[in-house]
Amino acid sequence: MSKKTELDFSRADCCRRIFEAVRRQLDLARMLDVTPSAISNTKKRQQCSLEMVVAASMLTGQPIEWFLFGEQGKKGGATPGAQTPPLQKQIERLEQTMRQMEQRLDLLERGCCSE
């Protein structure tokens, strides 16, 4: 039996969170410049890409960590009525989060966390 770590990741759970949070799949398709049927197929296969996670985060205001790791990764998120930070700040935050997620995914791919 393995110990759970903060890097535990379930692609199926990630996809489930994306499709629960994003109200309209068409918005996700438009943001990713793919067809709605591609989004539907991704949902069926539960094989959401990192690009889809970022797009869902941008559409919903939820942190990328929440989509990837659930409640243990949630560090706040958008509160109702909160002001949206300026676009440049959002981009910087997304770039930083992407770098962190790439590092985490690299660790997972190298097998640091067994299931």
Secondary structure, DSSP 8 states (H G I E B T S, - for coil): -----TT---HHHHHHHHHHH-S-HHHHHHHHT--HHHHHHHHHHT---HHHHHHHHHHH---HHHHHHGGGG------TT-----HHHHHHHHHHHHHHHHHHHHHHHTTSS--
